[in-house]
Amino acid sequence: MSKAGSTVGPAPLVACSGGTSDVIEPRRGVAIIGHSCRVGTQIDDSRISQTHLRAVSDDGRWRIVGNIPRGMFVGGRRGSSVTVSDKTLIRFGDPPGGKALTFEVVRPSDSAAQHGRVQPSADLSDDPAHNAAPVAPDPGVVRAGAAAAARRRELDISQRSLAADGIINAGALIAFEKGRSWPRERTRAKLEEVLQWPAGTIARIRRGEPTEPATNPDASPGLRPADGPASLIAQAVTAAVDGCSLAIAALPATEDPEFTERAAPILADLRQLEAITVQATRISRITPELIKALGAVRRHHDELMRLGATAPGATLAQRLYAARRRANLSTLETAQAAGVAEEMIVGAEAEEELPAEATEAIEALIRQIN
């Protein structure tokens, strides 16, 4: 894959899905994106067929044109055509939680540091699926990397020893533990063996699924089994929140037309992190670390939602949340005041699409509160 720094003329477009990326060169004119192995850019989602999504280069600009049956959303808004401005996140089927693709225009003057990209490490360079790292942090990768780092330190395994044993080189390990890259399958299998984890644990942590107990013959019999996973989840969530905090700090002013669009994926990540942490409190012992992590997630979400409500392009979710918090109402009390079901209030604040009558009732309530 050609490096962005050597590109002359119209800028290429990078398409990222989860831990994989692909560069789309302008000379292709129209690039088909889909699940079929015959298309130029492959997406691991059977709902996105080769007839549904195209990247079009026109007069030096990139447009993403979609005909997705369940909808294509940018910043919570549905559309069929999106012009990519630097970095754009598009979700399919569900505004807050649907399959996400990130598109970024890579200009010749751009540097990896400016856009959060990571140069391919020796461990990844021979894998075509990993020749470009994600342009935006994947909370799942951050979570898995932090959990692996915590487990490595718990077992007193050094980064140098993993490199010396041929498990993973130091650069690739650091990138993974920082949540900036996703190791290939055989590397993950080696790591899991060294970390005394059952096969597939790293991928399960990335997906937010419960993990099986680690094999540790030296573990103290007095240690409660639930403490380990809870501690790992808390560390992973804290690391992911730190990434969100950096992304929030990089947002433009609320008056900027791009503010709402750029804040949307951060808010979606924070909602996902809250759901993961709440689930962890239900399946394992509630530890001080978990409480602290959950508090940090909710604090960042609260601050960004309130800030987003002041932007000219504020979404219904942000305006409703700010109004409800300003009036010190619960979601149930807000629903009763608006004359809708509580699920409608919860869904609205999660950027879900609502029936027209529910939207009108919520808008009327916001006007009354304001």
C-alpha positions in Angstrom: 0.0 0.0 0.0 1.5 3.4 -1.0 2.3 5.9 1.7 0.3 9.1 1.9 3.4 11.1 2.0 4.4 10.1 -1.5 1.1 10.8 -3.1 1.0 13.6 -5.6 -2.2 15.2 -6.9 -5.6 14.4 -5.5 -5.5 13.0 -2.0 -6.2 9.3 -1.4 -9.0 8.1 0.9 -8.4 5.7 3.8 -11.4 3.5 4.7 -11.2 1.9 8.1 -13.4 -0.9 9.6 -12.5 -2.1 13.1 -8.9 -3.0 13.0 -8.4 -3.0 9.2 -7.8 -0.3 6.7 -7.6 0.2 2.9 -6.3 3.0 0.8 -8.5 4.1 -2.1 -6.5 6.0 -4.8 -8.2 8.9 -6.6 -7.3 7.4 -10.0 -9.9 4.7 -9.4 -12.6 7.3 -9.8 -15.4 5.2 -8.3 -14.4 2.6 -5.7 -16.9 -0.1 -4.7 -17.0 -0.9 -1.0 -18.7 -4.1 0.2 -18.7 -7.6 1.7 -17.9 -9.4 -1.6 -14.4 -10.6 -2.0 -14.4 -9.3 -5.6 -14.8 -5.6 -4.7 -11.9 -3.2 -4.1 -12.5 -2.5 -0.4 -13.8 -5.4 1.7 -16.0 -4.8 4.7 -16.8 -7.6 7.1 -20.5 -7.0 7.1 -22.8 -9.0 4.8 -25.4 -6.2 5.0 -23.2 -3.9 3.0 -23.1 -5.5 -0.5 -21.2 -4.3 -3.5 -24.3 -2.5 -4.8 -24.8 -0.4 -1.7 -21.7 1.7 -1.1 -19.3 3.6 -3.3 -16.5 6.1 -2.8 -16.5 8.7 -5.6 -13.5 11.0 -6.4 -14.8 14.2 -8.1 -12.8 17.5 -8.6 -10.4 16.6 -5.8 -13.1 15.8 -3.3 -14.3 12.5 -2.0 -18.0 11.6 -1.7 -19.4 8.4 -0.1 -22.6 7.4 -1.8 -24.8 4.8 -0.2 -28.0 3.0 -0.8 -28.1 1.0 2.5 -31.6 -0.5 3.1 -31.5 0.3 6.8 -29.9 3.8 6.4 -26.6 5.5 6.4 -25.9 8.0 9.3 -23.4 10.7 9.9 -23.6 12.5 13.3 -27.0 10.9 13.9 -28.4 12.2 10.7 -29.6 10.0 7.8 -28.4 10.6 4.3 -27.5 8.9 1.0 -24.4 11.0 0.1 -21.6 12.4 2.3 -18.7 14.6 1.4 -15.6 13.5 3.4 -13.9 16.4 5.1 -10.6 15.2 6.6 -12.1 12.5 8.9 -15.7 11.3 8.7 -17.4 8.4 10.6 -20.4 6.8 9.0 -22.7 4.3 10.7 -25.1 1.9 9.0 -28.5 0.7 10.2 -28.4 2.3 13.7 -27.1 5.8 14.4 -25.5 5.1 17.8 -24.5 1.4 17.5 -24.5 0.4 13.9 -21.6 -0.9 11.9 -19.1 2.0 11.7 -16.7 2.9 8.9 -14.2 5.8 9.2 -13.1 7.6 6.1 -10.2 10.0 6.1 -8.7 12.1 3.3 -4.9 11.7 3.5 -3.2 14.8 2.2 0.5 14.8 1.2 1.3 17.2 4.1 -0.4 15.2 6.7 1.7 13.4 9.3 0.9 10.3 11.3 1.1 12.3 14.5 -1.5 14.9 13.2 -4.1 12.2 12.5 -3.4 9.6 15.2 -2.1 7.0 12.7 0.5 4.5 13.5 3.2 3.3 11.1 3.0 -0.4 10.4 5.2 -2.4 12.7 7.4 -5.4 11.7 4.8 -7.7 13.2 2.0 -6.3 11.0 3.8 -5.3 7.8 3.4 -8.6 6.0 -0.4 -8.7 6.7 -2.3 -6.8 4.0 -5.2 -6.3 6.3 -3.0 -4.4 8.7 -0.9 -2.2 6.5 -2.7 0.9 7.8 -3.8 1.4 11.3 -7.2 2.8 12.3 -7.4 6.5 12.0 -9.7 6.7 15.1 -9.4 4.8 18.3 -11.4 1.6 18.5 -12.7 1.3 22.1 -12.6 -2.5 21.7 -8.9 -2.5 20.7 -8.1 -0.1 23.5 -9.9 -2.3 25.9 -8.2 -5.5 24.7 -4.8 -3.8 24.7 -5.1 -2.4 28.2 -6.3 -5.8 29.5 -3.3 -7.6 27.9 -0.9 -5.0 29.3 -2.4 -5.5 32.8 -2.2 -9.3 32.6 1.4 -9.1 31.3 2.4 -6.9 34.3 0.5 -9.2 36.7 2.6 -12.2 35.5 5.8 -10.0 35.5 6.4 -10.6 31.8 8.6 -8.0 30.2 8.1 -6.6 26.7 11.7 -7.5 25.9 11.2 -11.2 26.8 8.2 -11.4 24.5 10.3 -10.0 21.7 13.2 -12.3 22.5 11.0 -15.4 22.5 9.6 -14.4 19.1 6.0 -13.8 20.4 5.7 -10.2 19.2 8.2 -7.5 18.6 8.4 -4.5 21.0 7.0 -2.0 18.6 3.9 -4.0 17.8 3.3 -4.9 21.4 3.5 -1.3 22.5 1.1 -0.3 19.7 -1.3 -3.0 20.7 -1.2 -2.2 24.4 -1.8 1.5 23.7 -4.9 0.5 21.6 -3.4 1.7 18.3 -3.2 -1.6 16.4 -4.7 -5.0 16.3 -2.4 -8.1 16.1 -3.0 -10.8 13.6 -4.6 -14.0 14.7 -1.5 -16.2 15.1 0.2 -13.4 17.2 -2.9 -13.2 19.4 -2.8 -17.0 19.9 0.9 -16.8 21.0 0.1 -13.9 23.4 -2.8 -15.8 24.9 -0.6 -18.8 25.6 2.0 -16.7 27.3 -0.6 -14.7 29.3 -2.2 -18.0 30.4 -5.5 -17.0 28.8 -7.9 -19.4 27.0 -7.8 -19.2 23.2 -9.8 -16.4 21.8 -9.8 -14.3 25.0 -8.3 -11.2 23.4 -10.9 -11.1 20.7 -13.7 -11.6 23.3 -12.4 -8.7 25.4 -12.4 -6.5 22.3 -16.1 -7.4 21.6 -16.9 -6.7 25.3 -17.9 -10.3 26.0 -17.4 -12.1 29.3 -14.1 -14.0 29.4 -13.2 -17.4 30.9 -11.0 -17.5 34.0 -7.3 -17.3 33.2 -5.1 -20.3 33.9 -2.8 -19.3 36.7 -1.5 -22.1 38.9 0.4 -19.7 41.2 -2.7 -17.7 42.0 -3.4 -17.2 45.7 -6.3 -19.4 46.9 -7.6 -16.4 48.9 -8.1 -14.2 45.8 -11.7 -13.9 44.8 -12.0 -15.0 41.1 -14.3 -12.1 40.2 -11.7 -9.5 41.3 -9.4 -10.2 38.3 -11.8 -9.6 35.5 -13.3 -6.6 37.2 -9.9 -5.1 37.6 -9.0 -5.7 34.0 -12.2 -4.2 32.7 -11.8 -1.2 35.0 -8.2 -0.6 33.6 -9.4 -1.1 30.0 -12.3 1.3 30.5 -10.1 3.9 32.1 -7.6 3.7 29.2 -10.5 4.1 26.7 -11.8 7.1 28.6 -8.4 8.7 28.5 -8.5 8.3 24.7 -12.0 9.9 24.6 -10.7 12.7 26.8 -7.9 13.4 24.2 -10.4 13.3 21.4 -12.7 15.8 23.3 -9.8 18.1 23.8 -9.1 18.1 20.0 -12.7 19.1 19.2 -13.2 22.5 17.5 -15.2 25.3 19.1 -18.9 24.7 19.4 -19.5 27.4 16.8 -17.6 25.3 14.3 -20.0 23.6 11.8 -18.1 20.3 12.2 -18.3 20.2 16.0 -21.5 18.2 16.2 -20.4 15.7 13.6 -17.0 15.2 15.2 -18.5 14.8 18.7 -20.9 12.1 17.6 -18.5 9.2 17.5 -17.0 10.2 20.9 -20.4 10.2 22.5 -21.2 6.8 20.9 -18.0 5.4 22.3 -18.8 6.8 25.8 -22.2 5.2 25.7 -20.7 1.9 24.7 -18.1 2.1 27.5 -20.9 2.9 30.0 -22.8 -0.2 28.9 -19.7 -2.4 29.2 -18.9 -1.1 32.7 -22.5 -1.4 34.0 -22.5 -5.0 32.6 -19.3 -5.7 34.5 -20.8 -4.6 37.8 -23.6 -7.1 37.2 -21.4 -10.1 36.4 -18.5 -9.6 38.9 -17.9 -8.0 42.2 -18.2 -4.2 42.3 -14.7 -2.9 43.0 -13.5 0.6 43.7 -11.8 0.6 40.4 -15.0 -0.2 38.6 -16.9 2.5 40.4 -14.2 5.0 39.5 -14.2 4.0 35.9 -18.0 4.2 35.6 -17.9 7.7 37.2 -15.3 8.9 34.7 -17.3 7.6 31.8 -20.5 9.3 33.0 -18.7 12.5 33.8 -17.2 12.8 30.3 -20.5 11.9 28.7 -22.4 14.5 30.8 -19.9 17.2 30.0 -19.8 16.6 26.3 -23.6 16.2 26.0 -24.1 19.6 27.8 -21.4 21.2 25.6 -22.9 19.7 22.4 -26.3 21.2 23.3 -24.8 24.7 23.0 -23.7 24.1 19.4 -25.8 25.5 16.5 -26.1 22.0 15.1 -27.0 20.3 18.4 -28.9 17.1 18.0 -32.2 16.3 19.6 -30.4 13.9 22.0 -28.0 16.6 23.2 -30.7 19.3 23.6 -33.0 16.8 25.4 -30.3 15.6 27.7 -29.2 19.2 28.6 -32.8 20.3 29.2 -33.6 17.3 31.4 -30.4 17.7 33.5 -31.1 21.4 33.8 -34.6 20.7 35.2 -33.1 17.9 37.3 -35.6 15.3 36.0 -35.2 11.5 35.7 -35.9 9.8 32.4 -39.2 8.5 33.8 -40.2 12.0 35.0 -39.2 13.4 31.6 -41.3 10.8 29.8 -44.3 11.5 31.9 -44.0 15.3 31.3 -43.7 14.7 27.5 -46.5 12.1 27.5 -44.3 9.4 25.9 -42.9 6.0 27.1 -39.6 6.2 29.1 -38.0 4.1 26.4 -38.5 7.0 24.0 -36.5 9.3 26.2 -33.7 6.8 26.7 -33.7 6.1 22.9 -33.7 9.8 22.0 -30.7 10.5 24.2 -28.9 7.6 22.6 -29.5 9.2 19.1 -32.0 6.5 18.1 -34.6 7.3 15.4 -38.0 8.0 16.9 -41.6 8.1 15.6 -42.6 11.6 14.4 -45.2 12.0 17.2 -42.7 11.2 19.9 -40.1 13.6 18.4 -42.7 16.4 18.4 -43.7 15.7 22.0 -40.1 15.8 23.1 -39.4 19.0 21.1 -42.4 20.6 22.8 -41.2 19.6 26.2 -37.7 21.0 25.5 -39.2 24.4 24.6 -41.2 24.4 27.8 -38.2 23.6 29.9 -36.1 26.2 28.2 
